[in-house]
Amino acid sequence: MKETWRKLTFFPALLLGAALLFSVVKGRTPPERVAPEERIRLARIIPTPELAFLPRATAHGLVRPGRVWRAVAQVSGQVLEIHRDLKQGAILPKGAELVRLDPVEYQLTVARLRANIRGVEARMAELAVKKENAQASLTIERQSLALIQKELERKRELVKSRTTSGAALDQAQREVLASRQGVRNLQNTLDLIPTEKKALEAERTVYQAQLAQAQLDLEHTVITAPFDLRVAEVNLETSQFVSRGELLAVGDGLAVAEVVAQLSLERLSGLLLPNRRKKIDPTTIMAELPDLLGVVPEVRLQVGERTMTWPARLARISDAIDPQTRTVGVIVAVDHPYRQARPGLRPPLSKNMFVDVHFQGRAQANKVVAPRKALRDGHFLHLVGKDNRLEIRPVEIFLRQDDFIVVEKGLSAGERVVLTDLTPAVVGMKIKPTVDEAALAELVFQASGSRVGEAVNPVTSYGTDYLPLAADIPVVKSPAVETLKP
């Protein structure tokens, strides 16, 4: 009974609690519905400037001498003397006597050949006398022949008159024949003299050629510096015997230093001006190369906190593309690199010195630029469009530099480029833009080489696409930029 009664008392309590909960829920005021507000993102932006773009590029390379002289022994012999400063690193002037070989053997050869020439000339003089004597003897012999022939005719008459014997006639005939033989022999001697003379002249020519070679060998026993040089290698000692063709020393010229700077084709094409000449003369192309390409190079060396520079000139471009780096070698030359050296302050441009080569092209007007860090995924820019909404736009890039890009298509001057990295970036999201004046001023300086409000450096005219000489053209055309102070 007690168990049944407990069960019956549980249900009224349950019903009372349910009724109380229902009344509370029914009398509660529902929550107020609030319309969601759009989130506004803060972003740094710059208005894109249109300016006179100054193409630049930096490459690296090793310094090498413009000329290298290899002192190769052109004759064999024992080393008698060596210049006291012929040591690695020493600087020697043009004409300095570096090495002297033993000349005795070559002096004897010269003396012997001169004696041979004098012997040939003596024989030629003897031949001239022989010719003169033969001509005189021939004249006499011809006169004698004429007399003998007259005597023969007289004896023939006497034989007819029977006043002389036939033996006397025969003797006269033999005398005529003997005289004719003498004339023929003398004539043959005279005819052979020109041939003998030519043989002697040929022999003398051979000796003269040998003498010239011997004299040249004698001169080669003394080796002198062909130009001002710095000794790079020495391979001989005093009393050493050297053979013909042996490398004795190596010297680097001081007049010109060269640097081979490797540039990518994209960087190189961005520096070069389009060629407006219809015809290029191969014989003068190297001299006209700097003007045709419009590139001014400068060699730079960083030593601690100091940067030293050398004005350079564009010498030539290598004939092939590097298959590994896909770059082309641009060879620049620095004239008289040692003359600009200052002990303790400025080192000379020495061989194998690692330097930077800064290339600067001629300014190209009306180019739209943007910071490179604003580029997304290689070819997209985030822009603040109408009603401050985010746009993501693909652009076609004309040239990529280290700090900025030159846009060919897809971006106009004055459009607002977002610098802030918006994550996530959703097209149409609301933006609250703030102009980053410092970033804009740096962009203008990096792209044009001038601060905002300054004039572009004078450049040479290359048509309407390029600034004229001493042009006073403002760097920035965007109105939003004109309020900035340099």
C-alpha positions in Angstrom: 0.0 0.0 0.0 2.8 2.4 0.9 4.5 1.8 -2.4 1.3 2.5 -4.4 0.7 5.7 -2.4 4.2 7.0 -3.2 3.7 6.5 -6.9 0.4 8.4 -6.8 2.0 11.4 -5.0 4.8 11.7 -7.7 2.5 12.6 -10.6 0.9 15.8 -9.1 4.4 17.2 -8.4 5.5 16.5 -12.0 2.4 18.2 -13.4 2.9 21.2 -11.2 6.5 21.7 -12.4 5.6 21.4 -16.0 2.9 24.0 -15.6 5.3 26.4 -13.9 7.9 25.9 -16.7 5.3 26.6 -19.4 4.2 29.8 -17.8 7.8 31.1 -17.5 8.6 30.4 -21.1 5.4 31.8 -22.4 5.8 35.1 -20.6 9.5 35.6 -21.7 10.3 38.5 -24.1 11.9 37.2 -27.4 15.5 38.6 -28.2 15.7 41.6 -30.5 16.9 40.9 -34.1 19.8 43.2 -35.2 20.8 43.5 -38.9 24.5 42.4 -39.4 26.9 45.2 -40.1 29.5 44.9 -43.0 33.1 44.5 -41.8 35.5 47.3 -43.1 39.1 46.3 -43.5 41.9 48.9 -43.1 44.5 48.9 -45.9 47.5 51.0 -46.9 47.3 52.1 -50.5 49.1 54.3 -53.0 47.8 56.0 -56.1 49.8 54.5 -59.0 52.0 57.2 -60.6 52.8 57.6 -64.3 56.4 58.7 -64.6 59.6 58.7 -66.6 60.8 55.3 -65.8 64.6 54.9 -65.5 65.4 51.2 -66.2 68.2 49.9 -64.0 69.7 46.5 -63.2 72.5 45.2 -61.1 74.6 42.2 -61.8 77.8 40.7 -60.3 81.0 39.5 -61.8 84.8 39.1 -61.4 87.3 41.7 -62.5 89.7 40.4 -65.2 92.4 42.3 -67.1 91.5 43.5 -70.6 94.8 42.3 -72.0 96.9 39.3 -70.9 100.5 38.9 -72.1 102.1 35.5 -72.1 105.9 35.6 -72.3 106.7 32.5 -74.4 110.4 31.7 -75.3 110.8 32.1 -79.0 114.3 30.8 -78.9 116.2 28.3 -76.8 119.0 29.2 -74.5 120.3 29.7 -71.0 118.9 32.4 -68.8 121.6 35.0 -68.1 119.6 37.8 -66.5 116.2 38.4 -65.0 114.7 41.7 -64.0 114.9 42.2 -60.3 111.2 43.0 -60.1 110.0 40.2 -62.2 108.0 38.7 -59.4 104.3 38.0 -58.9 102.3 41.1 -58.2 105.0 43.5 -59.3 104.1 46.3 -61.7 106.5 46.9 -64.6 106.5 49.7 -67.3 106.4 49.2 -71.0 109.8 48.4 -72.5 111.3 47.1 -69.3 113.9 44.3 -70.1 112.5 41.3 -68.2 114.7 38.3 -69.4 118.0 38.0 -71.2 119.1 34.7 -72.7 122.6 33.7 -73.8 123.0 35.2 -77.2 126.4 33.7 -78.2 125.0 30.9 -80.4 122.8 33.3 -82.3 125.7 35.9 -82.7 127.9 33.2 -84.2 125.1 32.2 -86.6 124.7 35.8 -87.7 128.5 36.1 -88.3 128.6 32.9 -90.3 125.7 33.9 -92.5 127.2 37.4 -93.1 130.4 35.7 -94.2 128.5 33.4 -96.6 126.8 36.4 -98.1 130.1 38.2 -98.6 131.4 35.0 -100.3 128.5 35.0 -102.7 128.9 38.6 -103.4 132.6 38.0 -104.1 131.8 35.3 -106.6 129.3 37.6 -108.2 132.0 40.2 -108.6 134.3 37.5 -110.1 131.5 36.6 -112.5 131.2 40.2 -113.6 135.0 40.3 -114.3 134.7 37.0 -116.1 131.9 38.3 -118.3 134.0 41.4 -119.2 137.0 39.3 -120.1 134.9 36.9 -122.1 133.4 39.8 -124.1 136.9 41.2 -124.8 138.2 37.8 -125.8 135.2 37.2 -128.1 135.9 40.5 -129.8 139.5 39.5 -130.4 138.6 36.0 -131.5 136.1 37.3 -134.0 138.8 39.6 -135.5 141.2 36.7 -135.7 138.6 34.6 -137.4 138.1 37.3 -140.0 141.8 37.4 -140.7 142.1 33.6 -140.9 139.1 33.5 -143.3 140.9 36.0 -145.6 144.0 33.9 -145.5 142.0 30.8 -146.4 140.5 32.6 -149.5 144.0 33.7 -150.6 145.3 30.2 -150.4 142.4 28.9 -152.4 143.4 31.3 -155.1 147.0 30.2 -154.9 146.0 26.6 -155.2 144.0 27.4 -158.3 147.1 29.1 -159.8 149.2 26.1 -158.6 151.5 28.4 -156.6 150.9 26.6 -153.3 150.2 23.1 -152.2 146.9 21.6 -151.1 148.4 20.8 -147.7 148.7 24.5 -147.0 145.0 25.0 -147.9 144.0 22.2 -145.6 146.0 23.8 -142.8 144.3 27.1 -143.4 140.9 25.4 -143.2 141.8 23.8 -139.9 142.8 27.2 -138.5 139.4 28.7 -139.6 137.6 25.8 -137.9 139.6 26.2 -134.7 139.0 29.9 -134.6 135.2 29.4 -135.1 135.3 26.9 -132.2 137.0 29.5 -130.0 134.3 32.1 -130.9 131.6 29.5 -130.1 133.2 28.7 -126.7 133.5 32.3 -125.7 129.8 32.9 -126.8 128.7 29.9 -124.7 130.6 31.3 -121.7 128.8 34.6 -122.1 125.4 32.9 -122.5 125.9 31.0 -119.2 126.9 34.0 -117.2 123.3 35.2 -116.6 122.3 31.8 -115.4 125.3 31.7 -113.0 124.4 35.1 -111.8 120.8 34.1 -111.0 122.0 31.1 -109.1 124.4 33.3 -107.1 121.6 35.8 -106.4 119.3 33.0 -105.3 122.0 31.7 -103.0 122.5 35.2 -101.6 118.7 35.5 -101.0 118.7 32.3 -99.0 121.6 33.5 -96.9 119.9 36.8 -96.4 116.7 35.2 -95.2 118.6 33.0 -92.9 120.5 36.1 -91.6 117.2 37.9 -91.0 115.9 34.9 -89.0 119.2 34.7 -87.1 119.0 38.4 -86.3 115.4 38.0 -85.2 116.4 35.0 -83.0 119.2 37.2 -81.6 116.6 39.9 -80.7 114.4 37.3 -79.1 117.1 36.5 -76.6 116.0 39.8 -74.9 112.3 39.8 -73.7 110.8 43.2 -72.9 107.4 44.2 -71.6 105.1 45.1 -74.5 102.9 47.4 -72.3 102.5 48.5 -68.7 101.7 45.3 -66.8 101.3 43.5 -63.5 103.2 40.3 -63.2 100.8 37.4 -62.6 103.1 34.3 -63.0 106.9 33.6 -63.2 108.3 30.3 -64.3 112.0 30.7 -64.6 115.2 31.2 -62.7 118.7 32.5 -63.5 121.0 29.9 -65.3 117.9 27.8 -66.2 117.9 26.5 -69.8 114.6 27.2 -71.5 113.3 25.7 -74.7 111.5 27.4 -77.6 107.8 27.6 -76.8 108.2 27.4 -73.0 106.0 29.7 -71.0 108.3 32.0 -68.9 105.9 34.6 -67.4 102.4 36.0 -67.5 101.5 39.7 -67.2 98.1 41.5 -67.0 97.7 44.8 -68.7 96.9 47.9 -66.6 95.2 50.0 -69.3 91.8 48.3 -69.1 89.9 46.1 -66.6 86.9 44.1 -67.7 83.9 42.6 -65.8 81.6 40.0 -67.3 78.2 40.7 -65.7 75.5 38.0 -66.2 72.1 39.4 -66.9 68.8 37.6 -67.5 67.2 38.2 -70.9 64.3 40.0 -69.2 66.6 42.4 -67.4 68.6 43.0 -70.4 65.6 43.6 -72.7 64.2 46.1 -70.2 67.5 48.1 -70.3 67.9 48.2 -74.1 66.2 50.7 -76.4 64.5 49.5 -79.5 66.8 50.0 -82.5 65.5 52.6 -84.8 68.3 52.2 -87.4 67.4 50.5 -90.6 70.9 49.2 -91.2 73.8 48.3 -89.0 77.3 48.4 -90.3 79.2 45.4 -88.9 82.5 47.2 -89.2 81.4 50.0 -86.8 78.9 48.2 -84.6 81.3 47.8 -81.7 82.1 51.5 -81.5 78.4 52.4 -81.8 77.2 49.8 -79.3 76.9 52.1 -76.3 74.8 54.6 -78.2 72.7 51.9 -79.9 71.9 50.2 -76.6 71.6 53.3 -74.5 73.1 51.7 -71.3 75.5 53.4 -68.9 77.3 50.9 -66.6 79.1 51.6 -63.4 81.3 49.2 -61.4 80.8 49.2 -57.6 82.8 47.7 -54.8 81.5 47.4 -51.2 84.2 47.6 -48.6 82.7 47.6 -45.2 80.4 50.6 -45.0 82.0 52.3 -48.0 80.9 51.9 -51.6 83.5 52.8 -54.2 82.5 53.3 -57.8 84.3 53.3 -61.2 82.7 54.8 -64.4 82.6 52.1 -67.0 81.7 51.6 -70.7 79.8 48.9 -72.4 82.5 46.9 -74.4 80.5 44.0 -75.9 78.0 41.3 -75.3 79.0 37.6 -75.2 78.1 35.5 -78.1 76.1 32.8 -76.3 73.6 32.2 -73.5 74.8 30.4 -70.4 72.9 27.1 -70.6 72.8 26.7 -66.8 71.7 30.2 -65.6 70.0 31.3 -68.9 71.8 34.6 -68.7 73.8 36.5 -71.2 77.2 38.0 -70.4 77.5 41.8 -70.7 81.2 42.8 -70.7 81.9 46.3 -69.3 85.4 47.9 -69.3 87.0 50.3 -66.9 89.8 52.4 -68.4 93.0 53.0 -66.3 91.7 51.3 -63.2 95.0 51.6 -61.4 95.3 55.4 -61.8 92.2 55.9 -59.6 93.7 53.9 -56.7 94.5 55.7 -53.5 96.6 53.8 -50.8 94.5 53.2 -47.7 91.4 54.8 -49.3 90.7 53.2 -52.6 92.1 49.9 -53.9 92.7 49.3 -57.6 90.5 47.1 -59.6 92.5 43.9 -59.2 92.0 40.6 -61.0 89.3 38.3 -59.5 87.9 41.1 -57.4 84.1 40.4 -56.9 82.2 43.6 -57.8 78.7 44.7 -58.6 77.9 46.2 -62.0 75.1 48.7 -62.1 73.4 49.3 -65.4 71.3 52.4 -66.1 69.3 52.8 -69.3 67.8 55.9 -70.7 64.5 57.2 -69.2 61.3 56.1 -70.9 58.4 58.4 -70.5 54.7 57.7 -69.5 55.2 54.4 -67.7 52.9 53.2 -65.0 54.7 51.6 -62.0 53.6 49.8 -58.9 55.5 48.3 -55.9 56.6 44.7 -56.5 55.4 43.7 -53.0 51.9 44.6 -54.1 52.0 41.9 -56.8 50.0 38.8 -55.9 50.5 35.3 -57.4 52.9 36.7 -60.0 50.4 38.8 -62.1 47.5 40.1 -59.9 47.1 43.4 -58.1 44.6 44.3 -55.4 42.9 47.6 -56.1 40.5 49.8 -54.3 37.7 50.4 -56.8 34.3 52.1 -56.8 32.7 52.7 -53.4 36.0 51.6 -51.8 35.4 47.9 -52.8 38.3 45.5 -53.3 39.1 44.5 -56.9 41.5 41.8 -57.9 42.8 42.5 -61.4 45.4 40.6 -63.6 48.0 42.9 -65.2 50.5 42.5 -68.0 54.0 43.3 -66.8 56.5 45.1 -69.0 59.5 44.7 -66.6 60.2 43.4 -63.1 62.7 45.3 -61.0 63.8 44.5 -57.5 61.5 46.9 -55.8 58.8 47.7 -58.4 57.2 46.6 -61.6 56.4 48.4 -64.8 52.9 47.6 -65.9 52.2 47.3 -69.6 48.4 46.7 -69.5 45.7 46.4 -66.9 46.6 49.4 -64.7 46.1 53.1 -65.3 47.7 56.1 -63.6 45.9 57.2 -60.4 44.3 53.9 -59.6 44.7 52.9 -55.9 46.9 49.8 -55.4 46.6 48.0 -52.0 49.9 47.4 -50.2 48.4 45.6 -47.2 48.3 41.8 -47.3 44.5 41.1 -47.0 43.9 37.6 -45.7 41.4 36.5 -46.9 41.0 38.8 -49.9 37.5 38.7 -51.1 36.4 40.6 -54.2 33.9 43.4 -53.3 34.9 43.6 -49.6 34.8 47.0 -48.1 38.1 48.8 -47.7 39.1 51.9 -45.7 42.1 53.1 -47.6 45.0 55.1 -46.1 47.6 56.6 -48.5 51.2 55.5 -47.5 53.1 58.6 -48.6 56.4 57.2 -47.6 55.9 54.1 -49.8 54.8 56.3 -52.7 57.8 58.5 -52.4 60.1 55.5 -52.3 58.4 54.0 -55.3 58.9 57.2 -57.3 62.5 57.4 -56.3 63.2 53.7 -57.1 61.5 54.0 -60.5 62.7 57.3 -61.7 65.8 58.1 -59.7 64.3 61.4 -58.5 62.2 62.4 -55.6 58.6 63.6 -55.9 58.5 67.1 -57.5 62.0 66.8 -58.9 62.8 66.8 -62.6 64.1 63.8 -64.4 67.8 63.7 -65.1 68.7 64.8 -68.6 68.7 62.0 -71.2 69.3 61.7 -74.9 66.3 61.8 -77.2 65.2 58.5 -78.8 61.8 59.5 -80.2 58.5 60.3 -78.6 58.7 57.3 -76.2 61.8 58.7 -74.6 62.5 62.0 -72.8 64.4 64.8 -74.7 67.7 66.2 -73.8 67.6 68.3 -70.6 63.9 67.7 -70.3 62.1 69.4 -67.5 59.3 66.9 -67.1 57.7 66.3 -63.7 58.3 62.8 -62.5 54.7 62.1 -61.2 51.5 62.9 -63.1 49.0 61.5 -60.7 47.1 64.3 -58.9 47.0 62.3 -55.7 50.7 62.3 -55.5 51.2 66.0 -56.1 50.3 66.7 -52.4 53.2 64.7 -51.1 56.3 66.5 -50.0 59.8 65.3 -51.0 
